[in-house]
Amino acid sequence: MKAWLENLLNTERAERRIAWLESLLKPDTPERAERRTVDQFVAYRWSGNDLRQETVKNISQTGVYVLTEERLPLGTLLFLTMQKEGQLEMAPERRIEVRARVVRHGEDGAGLAFVWDDDPESSQWESLRKSLIEQLQPNDMLGLVRMAEAITFLSRICPGNAETVGQLVRGRLSNHKLANVVTIALRAENLLGPVKGKLRADPNLVIRILEDGSGTDEEWLRHFWAGLLATACAADRNDQLSPALVQLFAQLTTFPVRILTVVCTRATKVLSESGSITARPFAYKIEELVQTTGSRGVQTERDVERLSELGLIEKGSSNSPTLLSSDEVCITPTSLALELFARCNGHRGSLRNFYAVEAQMSRVN
């Protein structure tokens, strides 16, 4: 049995897993087999929206077969946490965390091949994952799997930077902020979809997004930070998110972002002669803006002024020298604001597609 398991794992980490797996599998006979059926053994994974628990039908030298109704695309890379069915095994030696790739489909599930990385970088990320789990001490499988998947995602987009990311999440963030980091990372991964494995991000920009975003407890704001993290990832460095946009968003507090959301959503967008996306002049009643954003009149005026100072909204026309009038405010979003809002929503392509602007019908004369 031990020889079979060593052949299965074939990494330096095998010694730590062998005794645990031996105690779980408990074969009736000592003979080696290509596949071994296991009882009450499950694999947990984060699907992008929720925690999935799937029964392990059998395990072999190279992978595992799980029972699932989901038709996972071939080649999909999954991060699995496997253990005996039941509550979270608090002792790490009583569970196993492993990456696996979908290699075949069956009538009742999918065959997954283990993916082992035996290199210093992989070991650093595994060490970071374990230390964070110890620090946060998740008391349920959901918390454990989310944490593990978040670190795995960061390892994919920032290869070679385990130490840099570790300095942030282990040294500068409280447990509460770490939980926010996990949420932001997982949401960004979900926004990227299946292309995430091909994308890379500037680790310094990732650190800035996670550190600034970790301070917010508002769900919708965490979504915007996740959008920025998703758009920071690109196959080509030239296509990555501009650090200036991250710095700009970091200067905005809750109510200015609410105003920005209103104007970018409701203003009419058009395609200029230069090919950029712009907005038609947009005025909004102050009273309605206050009610929509939940702000107060005086504070709303200050927030509008701040957005103008940052170049995110255009000031009034020449025949309206003041930004604010008695009952309306001119809050036309600039092209910069429209780009920022799209990136905050995780859009990585053309702004024309995000705002559904038709070129032949919307050109500005």
C-alpha positions as CSV (number, residue, x, y, z in Angstrom):
1,M,0.0,0.0,0.0
2,K,2.7,2.4,0.9
3,A,4.6,1.8,-2.3
4,W,1.4,2.4,-4.3
5,L,0.8,5.7,-2.6
6,E,4.4,6.8,-3.0
7,N,4.1,6.1,-6.7
8,L,0.8,8.1,-6.7
9,L,2.2,11.2,-5.1
10,N,5.9,11.0,-6.1
11,T,6.7,14.3,-4.5
12,E,8.6,15.4,-1.4
13,R,5.2,16.1,0.2
14,A,4.2,12.4,-0.2
15,E,5.6,11.4,3.2
16,R,3.3,13.7,5.0
17,R,0.2,12.3,3.1
18,I,0.9,8.6,3.0
19,A,-0.1,7.7,6.6
20,W,-3.3,9.8,6.3
21,L,-4.4,8.2,3.1
22,E,-3.5,4.7,4.3
23,S,-5.8,5.2,7.3
24,L,-8.7,6.4,5.1
25,L,-8.5,3.9,2.3
26,K,-8.0,0.8,4.4
27,P,-8.0,-1.8,1.6
28,D,-9.4,-5.2,2.4
29,T,-6.4,-6.8,0.8
30,P,-2.8,-5.7,0.5
31,E,-2.6,-6.2,-3.2
32,R,-2.1,-3.2,-5.4
33,A,-4.9,-2.1,-7.7
34,E,-5.3,0.5,-10.5
35,R,-8.4,1.9,-8.8
36,R,-9.6,1.6,-5.2
37,T,-13.2,2.1,-4.2
38,V,-13.6,4.3,-1.1
39,D,-16.6,4.7,1.3
40,Q,-17.8,8.0,2.7
41,F,-15.0,9.9,1.0
42,V,-15.8,13.3,-0.6
43,A,-14.2,16.0,-2.6
44,Y,-15.1,19.7,-1.9
45,R,-14.5,22.5,-4.4
46,W,-15.4,26.1,-5.0
47,S,-17.5,26.4,-8.1
48,G,-17.2,30.2,-8.4
49,N,-20.6,30.7,-6.7
50,D,-20.9,28.1,-4.1
51,L,-19.3,25.1,-2.4
52,R,-19.8,21.8,-4.1
53,Q,-19.5,18.5,-2.3
54,E,-19.1,15.5,-4.5
55,T,-18.7,11.8,-3.6
56,V,-15.4,10.1,-4.5
57,K,-16.3,6.9,-6.3
58,N,-12.7,5.6,-6.6
59,I,-9.1,6.7,-6.5
60,S,-6.2,5.6,-8.6
61,Q,-2.5,6.1,-8.9
62,T,-3.0,9.2,-11.1
63,G,-6.4,10.6,-10.1
64,V,-9.8,10.4,-8.8
65,Y,-13.3,9.8,-10.1
66,V,-16.1,12.0,-8.6
67,L,-19.8,11.6,-8.9
68,T,-21.3,14.8,-10.3
69,E,-24.2,15.9,-12.4
70,E,-22.2,18.9,-13.7
71,R,-20.7,18.5,-17.1
72,L,-17.3,20.0,-16.5
73,P,-15.4,20.9,-19.7
74,L,-12.4,18.7,-20.4
75,G,-9.2,20.4,-19.3
76,T,-10.8,22.3,-16.5
77,L,-8.4,22.7,-13.6
78,L,-10.0,22.3,-10.1
79,F,-8.7,22.7,-6.6
80,L,-10.0,19.9,-4.4
81,T,-10.1,19.4,-0.7
82,M,-10.7,15.7,0.0
83,Q,-11.6,14.1,3.4
84,K,-14.0,11.7,5.0
85,E,-17.6,12.8,4.6
86,G,-18.8,15.0,7.5
87,Q,-17.7,18.1,9.3
88,L,-14.4,19.8,8.5
89,E,-11.3,17.9,9.7
90,M,-9.5,20.5,11.7
91,A,-6.2,18.6,11.6
92,P,-4.5,19.2,8.2
93,E,-3.2,15.6,8.3
94,R,-6.8,14.4,8.1
95,R,-7.5,16.0,4.8
96,I,-5.7,16.5,1.4
97,E,-5.7,19.5,-0.8
98,V,-4.8,18.9,-4.4
99,R,-5.2,20.3,-7.9
100,A,-6.8,18.1,-10.5
101,R,-7.7,18.4,-14.2
102,V,-10.9,17.0,-15.9
103,V,-9.7,14.3,-18.3
104,R,-12.8,12.3,-19.1
105,H,-16.6,12.1,-18.6
106,G,-18.6,9.2,-17.3
107,E,-22.3,8.5,-17.1
108,D,-22.4,9.5,-13.4
109,G,-19.4,11.8,-13.0
110,A,-16.0,12.9,-14.2
111,G,-12.5,11.5,-14.1
112,L,-9.8,13.9,-12.8
113,A,-6.1,13.6,-13.1
114,F,-3.9,14.9,-10.3
115,V,-1.6,17.8,-11.1
116,W,1.5,17.9,-8.9
117,D,4.0,20.7,-8.8
118,D,7.3,19.8,-7.3
119,D,9.1,23.1,-7.4
120,P,10.2,25.7,-4.8
121,E,7.5,28.2,-6.0
122,S,4.7,25.7,-5.6
123,S,6.0,24.9,-2.1
124,Q,6.0,28.6,-1.1
125,W,2.4,29.0,-2.2
126,E,1.4,25.8,-0.3
127,S,3.2,27.2,2.8
128,L,1.3,30.5,2.5
129,R,-2.0,28.7,2.1
130,K,-1.4,26.6,5.2
131,S,-0.3,29.5,7.3
132,L,-3.3,31.6,6.3
133,I,-5.6,28.7,7.2
134,E,-4.0,28.5,10.6
135,Q,-4.3,32.2,11.0
136,L,-8.0,32.5,10.0
137,Q,-8.9,29.1,11.5
138,P,-12.0,28.4,9.4
139,N,-14.5,26.3,11.3
140,D,-16.4,25.0,8.3
141,M,-15.5,23.5,4.9
142,L,-16.8,26.5,3.0
143,G,-14.3,28.8,4.7
144,L,-11.4,26.4,4.2
145,V,-12.1,25.8,0.5
146,R,-12.6,29.5,-0.2
147,M,-9.3,30.3,1.4
148,A,-7.5,27.6,-0.5
149,E,-9.0,28.5,-3.8
150,A,-8.2,32.2,-3.4
151,I,-4.5,31.5,-2.8
152,T,-4.5,29.1,-5.7
153,F,-6.0,31.8,-8.0
154,L,-3.4,34.3,-6.8
155,S,-0.6,31.8,-7.5
156,R,-1.8,31.5,-11.1
157,I,-1.9,35.2,-11.9
158,C,1.2,36.0,-9.9
159,P,3.6,33.1,-10.5
160,G,7.0,33.6,-8.8
161,N,5.6,36.1,-6.3
162,A,4.5,34.0,-3.4
163,E,6.8,35.9,-1.0
164,T,5.5,39.3,-2.2
165,V,1.8,38.3,-1.8
166,G,2.6,36.6,1.5
167,Q,4.1,39.8,2.9
168,L,0.8,41.5,2.4
169,V,-1.6,38.8,3.6
170,R,0.4,37.5,6.5
171,G,2.0,40.8,7.7
172,R,-0.2,43.8,7.0
173,L,-3.8,42.6,7.1
174,S,-6.1,41.8,10.0
175,N,-8.2,38.6,9.9
176,H,-11.2,40.6,8.9
177,K,-9.4,42.2,6.0
178,L,-8.0,38.9,5.0
179,A,-11.6,37.6,4.7
180,N,-12.3,40.5,2.4
181,V,-9.3,39.7,0.3
182,V,-10.6,36.1,-0.2
183,T,-13.9,37.5,-1.3
184,I,-12.3,39.9,-3.8
185,A,-10.0,37.2,-5.2
186,L,-12.7,34.6,-5.7
187,R,-15.0,37.1,-7.3
188,A,-12.3,38.2,-9.7
189,E,-11.6,34.6,-10.6
190,N,-15.3,34.1,-11.3
191,L,-15.4,37.2,-13.5
192,L,-12.5,35.9,-15.5
193,G,-14.1,32.5,-16.2
194,P,-12.2,29.8,-18.0
195,V,-9.5,32.1,-19.5
196,K,-8.0,32.8,-16.1
197,G,-5.3,30.1,-16.4
198,K,-3.7,32.0,-19.3
199,L,-3.6,35.4,-17.7
200,R,-1.0,37.1,-15.6
201,A,-1.0,40.3,-13.5
202,D,1.6,42.8,-12.2
203,P,2.1,41.6,-8.6
204,N,2.5,45.2,-7.3
205,L,-0.8,46.1,-8.9
206,V,-2.5,43.0,-7.4
207,I,-1.1,44.0,-3.9
208,R,-2.4,47.5,-4.3
209,I,-5.9,46.3,-5.3
210,L,-6.1,43.7,-2.5
211,E,-4.8,46.1,0.2
212,D,-7.1,49.0,-0.7
213,G,-10.1,46.7,-1.4
214,S,-9.7,44.8,1.9
215,G,-10.8,47.9,3.8
216,T,-14.4,47.9,2.5
217,D,-17.2,45.9,4.1
218,E,-19.8,46.8,1.4
219,E,-20.6,43.9,-0.9
220,W,-21.0,46.0,-4.0
221,L,-17.7,47.9,-3.4
222,R,-15.9,44.6,-3.1
223,H,-17.4,43.7,-6.4
224,F,-15.8,46.8,-8.0
225,W,-12.4,45.9,-6.5
226,A,-12.8,42.4,-7.8
227,G,-13.5,43.9,-11.2
228,L,-10.3,45.9,-11.1
229,L,-8.4,42.7,-10.1
230,A,-9.9,40.8,-13.0
231,T,-9.0,43.5,-15.5
232,A,-5.5,43.6,-14.1
233,C,-5.0,40.2,-15.6
234,A,-4.0,39.9,-19.2
235,A,-2.1,37.6,-21.6
236,D,-0.1,40.6,-22.7
237,R,1.5,43.1,-20.3
238,N,0.4,45.9,-22.6
239,D,-3.2,45.0,-22.2
240,Q,-3.1,45.0,-18.4
241,L,-5.1,47.5,-16.3
242,S,-3.5,50.9,-15.9
243,P,-2.2,51.5,-12.3
244,A,-3.6,55.1,-12.7
245,L,-7.1,53.7,-12.7
246,V,-6.5,51.8,-9.5
247,Q,-5.0,54.9,-7.9
248,L,-8.0,56.9,-9.0
249,F,-10.6,54.5,-7.6
250,A,-8.7,54.3,-4.3
251,Q,-9.3,58.1,-3.9
252,L,-13.1,57.6,-3.9
253,T,-15.2,57.0,-0.9
254,T,-18.6,55.3,-0.8
255,F,-20.9,58.2,-1.9
256,P,-18.8,59.4,-4.8
257,V,-18.7,55.9,-6.1
258,R,-22.5,55.7,-5.8
259,I,-22.8,58.9,-7.8
260,L,-20.3,57.6,-10.4
261,T,-22.4,54.5,-10.7
262,V,-25.6,56.5,-11.3
263,V,-24.1,58.8,-14.0
264,C,-22.2,56.0,-15.9
265,T,-25.3,53.8,-15.9
266,R,-28.0,56.4,-16.8
267,A,-26.1,58.8,-19.1
268,T,-26.5,58.2,-22.8
269,K,-23.3,56.9,-24.3
270,V,-22.1,57.6,-27.9
271,L,-19.2,56.9,-30.1
272,S,-17.1,60.0,-30.9
273,E,-15.3,60.6,-34.2
274,S,-12.0,59.6,-32.6
275,G,-13.6,56.2,-31.7
276,S,-13.7,56.8,-28.0
277,I,-16.9,56.3,-25.9
278,T,-18.3,59.6,-24.5
279,A,-21.6,60.6,-22.9
280,R,-24.2,63.2,-23.9
281,P,-24.7,66.1,-21.5
282,F,-26.4,64.7,-18.4
283,A,-28.2,66.7,-15.8
284,Y,-29.8,65.2,-12.7
285,K,-32.1,66.7,-10.0
286,I,-30.2,67.1,-6.8
287,E,-33.1,65.9,-4.7
288,E,-33.4,62.7,-6.8
289,L,-29.6,62.2,-6.7
290,V,-29.7,62.5,-2.9
291,Q,-32.5,59.9,-2.7
292,T,-30.8,57.6,-5.1
293,T,-27.4,57.6,-3.4
294,G,-28.6,58.0,0.2
295,S,-26.4,61.0,0.7
296,R,-27.3,64.5,2.0
297,G,-27.6,67.7,0.0
298,V,-24.5,69.5,1.2
299,Q,-22.4,66.3,1.1
300,T,-23.7,65.4,-2.4
301,E,-22.4,68.8,-3.7
302,R,-19.0,68.1,-2.2
303,D,-18.9,64.7,-3.7
304,V,-19.8,66.0,-7.1
305,E,-17.1,68.6,-6.8
306,R,-14.6,65.9,-5.9
307,L,-15.6,63.8,-8.9
308,S,-15.1,66.9,-11.1
309,E,-11.6,67.6,-9.6
310,L,-10.6,64.0,-10.4
311,G,-11.7,64.4,-14.0
312,L,-14.6,61.9,-13.7
313,I,-17.4,64.3,-14.5
314,E,-17.6,67.3,-16.8
315,K,-18.5,70.7,-15.4
316,G,-21.4,72.8,-16.7
317,S,-21.4,74.5,-20.1
318,S,-20.3,78.0,-20.7
319,N,-23.8,79.4,-20.2
320,S,-23.9,77.6,-16.8
321,P,-20.7,78.7,-15.0
322,T,-21.4,76.9,-11.8
323,L,-21.4,73.2,-11.4
324,L,-24.6,73.2,-9.4
325,S,-27.8,75.0,-10.0
326,S,-30.8,75.5,-7.7
327,D,-32.3,72.1,-8.4
328,E,-30.1,70.3,-10.9
329,V,-26.5,69.2,-11.2
330,C,-24.5,68.7,-14.4
331,I,-22.8,65.4,-13.9
332,T,-21.9,64.2,-17.4
333,P,-19.4,61.3,-17.0
334,T,-16.1,61.8,-18.8
335,S,-14.5,59.1,-21.0
336,L,-12.2,58.4,-18.1
337,A,-15.1,57.8,-15.8
338,L,-16.7,55.5,-18.4
339,E,-13.5,53.4,-18.7
340,L,-13.1,53.2,-14.9
341,F,-16.7,52.1,-14.4
342,A,-16.4,49.4,-17.0
343,R,-13.1,48.0,-15.5
344,C,-14.7,48.1,-12.0
345,N,-17.3,45.7,-13.4
346,G,-14.6,43.4,-14.7
347,H,-15.0,44.2,-18.4
348,R,-11.7,43.6,-20.2
349,G,-12.7,44.3,-23.8
350,S,-14.0,47.2,-25.8
351,L,-16.0,49.8,-24.0
352,R,-18.3,49.9,-27.0
353,N,-19.3,46.3,-26.2
354,F,-19.7,47.1,-22.5
355,Y,-22.0,50.1,-23.1
356,A,-23.7,48.5,-26.1
357,V,-23.0,51.4,-28.4
358,E,-23.7,50.9,-32.1
359,A,-21.1,52.6,-34.2
360,Q,-23.4,53.3,-37.3
361,M,-26.1,54.9,-35.2
362,S,-24.3,56.7,-32.4
363,R,-21.6,58.8,-33.9
364,V,-21.3,62.4,-32.7
365,N,-21.4,64.9,-35.5
